[in-house]
Amino acid sequence: MRFVGRSPKIVNRQIVNYYMIQRVQTLYLLAIVALGIALVFLPVLQLVTPEEAEELRIYELGASGLTLITNEDCQPEVCLQGLWGLLVTTILIPLLAFIDIFLYRKRLLQARLNIFLAMLCLGYYGVLAIYIWQAKLALGVDWHILPWASFPLVCFVLTLMATRRILKDEALVRAADRIR
């Protein structure tokens, strides 16, 4: 076994490696963090007034709120900032994934947190559906999903893959303990 960088530490006849980046599930969790941070700043939905309306208005819905996009020269105007449910869900996804990376010694807790993270990723779409419904009723607009709206679904799949690898690690450790 070859170690790069800092030398390994031996604890109870086991080699503890300080670089947890070598675990595949850590890479999955880092990808979730990156996608979650991008989701905070990107709009996920466009709301457009119907063609028969007298004035064309385009709104963008994201974690920061509902923004009215006017001409390209003007600054966008924030219309609604009360989307705290979407904001909290969007911030919790990368935050929990980042915390989850450092729980590598408590694999069962890490797996449970991953399951909660997966449910949170699916809950994002529930919260988004509620806000789409409210905006459609209040503004009378049509909605178009942007590609960034798929980020929570990708995070969900990555979370399931990370959970599977964590549970495989736990099974491997238990098998090694049983052999001793």
Order of alpha helices (4+ residues) and beta strands (2+ residues): beta-beta-alpha-beta-beta-beta-beta-alpha-alpha-beta-alpha
